[in-house]
Amino acid sequence: MARREANGLLAALLGEADWTGGELARAVNGLGTAQGLRLRYDRTSVAHWLTGSRPRPPIPDLVAAAFSRRVGRLVLAAETGLAAPERSWESLLAPGAASVVGGLITLCRAEARPEPRAFLARSGYALTALALPSWRSPPAAQPVTPAVSGFRRPVPEDVQLLQEMARVYAALSRSHGGAHARSALAAYIGDDVSRLLGGAPGVGQLHDDARVAVAQLVHVLAVMTGDAGREGLAQRYFSHALALAHQAGDRRQYAITLRAMSSQALRLLHHRRADELAHAALTVHGEPGDPTVLSFLLVQRALTSAHRGERLVALADLAAAERRHERAVHEGAPFVAYPPSGLHYQRAEVFLALGDDAEGRAALRSALAHRPPGDHRQVALTHARLAESLLGVGHLEEACGHWSRFLDRYPHLHSRQVDRSLSELVRRLRPHQRQRHAAAVLDQAREHIRR
């Protein structure tokens, strides 16, 4: 007979909780009684669990709940060592497989473990993974239930902290690319958010504010994950951000996340899906509404229409976005402001997609003029995009100047999109490598690649 492996996860949790086996058994029996189960576990039962035996469901969930109450953070059944191991990690990406918060925490914590992390990194973007989201009225509010021992109900300072963390990580992503500090954000959500939202569900404006703040944090994580080249995982994080915004009844945040999902689909050349998501975002937000958000949403729909060859629709949406941007908030935190640099860059992409290259280059130059110097990622990508357009009309020397400035920013960045721009630079300049400006830029690029 094969020898069972000792349950080190359960032993570690007992140590963290400062419990004996008998104390854990009594806690599990008590939770079972509250659910109408007659359980008679004792210290001997726990001793068997420690040597590798596994009780039948729902006992692993009750053990996890008991530890959650004791240690003041969300403990999942898989973390007790008592749940049957999954044959694969596909359930981590399956929509609707778990509660919103539980599924999110499971996903974030899985990133800290080698085997599921490798699976998640390989997962691809799937058009069938998520039905086209639509807004439905949130379910009727439920009465507030007593707080689980060890968990804190959110207070205004918690919401402020979550918002500040979203600002910090969004700024890091703009400065250094999405692959920089991305895993740290996943760990933060897996730990700190579980303490805040992992207890008994609550209702009221403060709970909704906390859900929206977490939705924004997960939205930032999804954007960073996509920029790190993990598109399937990013898609799943976006779905969690949507679900949290829906729970909070926040159409604004829901629409903003749909817009980001449209950008992801467009980047992956799924033009129809991108257009559907852009339309859905505007439908959810409605009009009249916040001019900042409307400008942000309209310019994305203009871009998806441009890629689908709908010139008149694209130009009409672009004009509408520009009118609303005149009344928009231009400076401030993520999810609040839409800076001119962002609008100019999107205008450029619309014109370039429509074949109006001169207008596109003018808009890219306007975007560069408005970019903060510390936003290395956006500045670098704008220089690269402008260089590609200039080379297309034969302005090799000017294109090399912009590519050189792109390469000056490159060492600051950890971004799959920036890496693709570097590869595109080499591909486009290789036929011109005997020209001295092109040769100098290629030498600089190859040095970065060697590093």
N, C-alpha and C positions, 0 to 999 in steps of 0.2 A: 504494500500500500504506500502511495506517495505521501511523504510527510508534508503537513500543512505548514505554511510560513507564518511566523509570528506577525501579529498585527501591530506594526510599529506606529501607524497613524493613530490608532485608538490609544495606545500607550502614551503618545505625546499629548493627546488631548486631555487624558486623565491628569497628566502632570500640569498642563496649563490651567486646568480647572481646579487643581488641588483637591481632587476627589479620590476616594477609595472606590473599589469595585462595588461595594455594597451601596455607597451613596449614589453612584450612577444608576444602579438597578432600581433604587427607590424612586429616583427622579423619573425614570422611564415608566415605571408602574403608575406613578401619579399622572403623567401625561396620558397614558393609556386609559385610565379611569375617566378622565375628562372627555375622552372620545368614545366611551361606552365599551372599552375593552377590558377584560379581566386578565391582568398579567400578574405573574408571580415570579419575576426574575429576582435573583439574589447574587451575592458576590461570586458564587460558583459559576453562574451563567456568564458573568463578565469575564471570569478567568478563562472559560472556554472560548469566548470571543477573542481574547488576547492571544490565544494559541492558534487562531486561524479559522475557527468555525464562524458561519454567518447565519444570523437569524432570518426568518422569512419577512417579507414586507408586511406591514409598514414599520417594523421595528427599526430598521436603519434610519428612517425619517424621524422617528421618535427620539432616537439617540442623538441625532443631529440637532433636533429642537431643544433637547435637554442641555446640550453643550452650549447652544446659542444663548439660552437664558443665563447660563452660568458665566460665560466668558465675555458676554457683551458684544459679540460680533456674529454675523451670519455664518454658521457652520453648515456645510452641505453634506448630504448623506454620503456622497462619494469620498468626502474627506475623513470619514470615520473608519474607512477600511472594511465596512460591513456590507456595503452594497455590492452586488455582483458586478465585476468589471465589464465595461462595455467591450464588445468585439471590435468596434471601430469608434472613431470620434465624429462620425457623420452627424450624430444627434446634436452636436454643438452648433451646427449650422442649420438644423431643421427648424423652419418657422413654426411657432406655436408649440414647441416641445416643452416649454416650461413657462412659469410665470415671468412677467417682464423683468422684475428685479432679480429673481433667482436665475433666470437664463443669462442675464447680463453678467452677474457676478461669476457664474460658472465659466462663462466664456473668458472673462478677464483673468480669472485665476488659472485657467487652463494654459494661458500664454506663459505662465511661469514654470511649466513642467515640460521637459524635453520632448516627450512623445507627442502629446497633443499640439504643442507649439509647432513641431515640424509639419503635422498634418494641416493645421490652420494656415501655415505659410504657403502651402501648395494649393490650397483650395482656390478654385477659379470663380469668376463672375458668372452667374447663371441667369438667363432671362426667365427661366421657369421657377427660380427660387422664391420669387415674391410676386404675388398678384398685384396688379396696378392698384396702389393704395387709394382709398377714397375716404372722405371725412364722414363719420357717422357720429351722431350725438353721443357723448359719453354716457355710460350707464348711470342710473340714479345713484346719488350719494348714499353710502351706507353709514349707519351710526358708528361713531368712534368706539373702538374696542380698547380695553385696558392695555397699556403698554407692556410689552414683554420685558421681564426683568433684565437689566443690563443694557438695553437699547435706550437711546435718547430720542425723544421727539424733537423734530427740528425747531430751532429758534431762529429769529432773524439773522443772527450772526452766522449760523450755518449756511444760510442761503448766500450771504455776502461772501463767505469764504469760497463756496463752490463757484460763484461768479468770478471771483478773483483768480481761482485756479484755471478757469476757462480762458481768461485773458492772458495768463502767464504762458500756457501751453500754445495758444494761438500765436502769440508773439514769438515763441521759440520756433514754431513751424515756419513762420514768415522769414525769420532770420536765418535758420539753419536747416530747414527742410523737415519733412514729416518723419523721416527715419531717426531723427535726433530726439532722444528722450521719450519716444513713443511707448516703449515698454514700461517706463516709469509711470506714465499716465494710466496705463492699463492696471498696473499694480495699485495705484492710488484709488482707482474706482473699485477694484476688487476688495480692498480693505476698508477704506474710510466710508465709501458709499454704503457698504453692507451694514455698517454700524448705524447709519442714519435712516435708511429705508428698509432694512432687513427685518425690522420688528413687525408689530401688528400694524395693519393698514390704518391710515387716518384720513380724515377729510378736512376740508377747510382751506382758506386761502393760503395759509402758511405751508401746508403740505403740498398744495399745487405749485407754489413758488419753488419749493425744494425739488419737485419732480421736473419742472421746467429747467432749473439750474443744472440738474443732473443730465437732462436731455441735451443741453448745450455742451456739457463736458463730453458726453458720448459722441455728439456730432463732431467735435474737434478731434476726438480720437479716431473717428471714422475717416475724416479728411487726412489725418496724418498717416493712417494705415494705408489708404490708397496711394499716398505719395511715397510710401515705403515699398510700393509694388505688390501689396497683398490685397488684390481687388476683391476676392471672394470674402475675405474677412471684413474688409471695409463695408461691403454690402450688408453683412449681418449686423455690424455696429450701427449702420444707418437705420436698419429696421428697428433696433432697440430704441434709438433716439426718437423715431416716429411714435413708437408705442408709448413712451413716457410722455411725450407732448400730448398725445391723445388722451391718456389718463388724466392729465391736468386740464384738459379742455382748452388747450392753447393753440388756436388756429394759426397764429402768427409763426410760432416755432415749428409747427408741423409743415407749413408751407415752405419755410426756409430750408428745412431738411429735404423736402421733395426737390427743391431747386438744386441742392448739392448732389442729390442722386441723379438728376438730369445731367449735371456736369460730368459725373462719373461715366454715365452711359455714353455721352457724346465723346468723351476721351477714348472710350473703348470701341468707337465707331458703330454703336448701336443707335443710329439716328432716329429711327421710329420710336424706340423706347424713350430716348431722351426727350423727344417732342411730346410724347404722352405725359411724361412726368412734369415737364414745364407747364403744360396746360392744366394738369391736376393741381399744381401749386397755386396758380392764379385762381382756379375755381374754389379751392379751399379758403384762400385768404379773402376773396370777395372784394368788391369795390362799391362805394368808396372805402378807402382804408388808409393805412399809414403810407405816406408818399415814399418814405425810405424803402420800405419793404416792396411796395409796388414797382418802384424803379428797378430794384434788384431782381424781381421776378420777371418783369416785362423784357428786360434786356436779355435774359436767358432764353425766353421764348423767341425773341428776335433771332438769336443765334441758331436755335434748333430749326427754325423756319428757313433761315438762310442755307443751312446744310441740306435741307430738303428741296431747295430750288424755288421756294415760295418768296420771291423777291418783294412783291408789294406788301405782303403780310409782315415780312421781316422789317422793312423800312418803317411801316406804320407803328409796329411795336417799339422800334428803336426811338422814334420821335416821341412816342408816349412816355417811354422811360426817361428821356432827357427832360421833358416838361416836368415830370414829377421829381426828378433829381434836383431841380431848382428849389424845391421846397423841402428837400430831404435833409437829414442830419448827416453832415460830412465828416465829423470827427467824433471819436469816442470809442467805446468798447465794442468788441465783436457782438454781432446780433442786434446792435443798436444803430450803428452808423454805416453808411455806404460811401467810402471816400471817392473823390473824383478820379483817382488813379485806377480804381477798379472799374468804374464806368467807362473810362477811356479805353482800357484794355479790351473790355467786352465789345465796345464799338469797333475797335480795330478788327477783332475776330469776325464780327458780322460783315464788315466791308470786304475783308480778305476772302471770306467764304462766298461772297457774291461776285468776286472777281474785280472789285473796285480797289486795286492795289494801292494806288496813290492815296486815296482816302484812308486806307488801312494803315499805311506807314505814317501819315500825319497823326492819326489817333495814337499809334504806338509812341511817337515822340511826345505827345501830350501826356501819356501815361508815365513815361520816364521823368518828365518834368515835375510830376506830382508825387513820385514815389519817395518815401522816407529813405535816407541812405542806409539805414540799418536793416531794411527789409531785403536782405541779400537774395533770397529766393526769387521774389517777384521781379527785382531789378535784373537779375541774371537772365531769367526767362524772357523778359521783355527785350533785352539786348539780343538774345538769340533769335527771337521771332522776327525782330527788325532786320537782323543780318540775313536771315533766310529770304525775306522778301526782297531786300536790296540785291542779293545775288541773282534772284530770279529775273531782274531787269538789267543785269549786266554791270551793276555798280560794285565791282569786286573789292576795290580798295576801301570804300566806305563800309562794306559788309565786314571786312576783316577788322576794321576799327571797332565795330560793335562786338564781334566775336572775341576780340582781345579783352574787352571790358567784361564780357561774360566769363572768360577764363580767370580774370582777376578775382571774381567772386566765388569761383568754383571750390576752392579749398575750404570755404566756410560751410559748405552745404553737404547734407546727407539726404538725397532725394532721387528717387527713381526717374522722375520726370526730368530733372536736371541731367542725370546720366544719359537719358535718351537724347537730350539736346546736344550733349557732347559727342555722342556717336553720330548724330546727324551732321554736326559740324565737320567731322573727319570725312564722312561720306561725300558731302557736297564740295569740300575743298580739295579732295584728292586729285580731281582732274586738273586743278590749277596749281599743283604743288611746285611748278617751276617758276611761278611768279613770286617775287621776293616777299610781298606782304602775306600771301597765302602760305608760303614756306615757313615764315616766322610764326604764324598762328598755329600751323600744324605741329611745329616743333614744341610749342607751348602746350598744346593739347596732348601730344603723345607723352610728354613728361608727366602730366597729371594722370594719364592712364597707367604709366609705369608705376607711379606711386600707389 
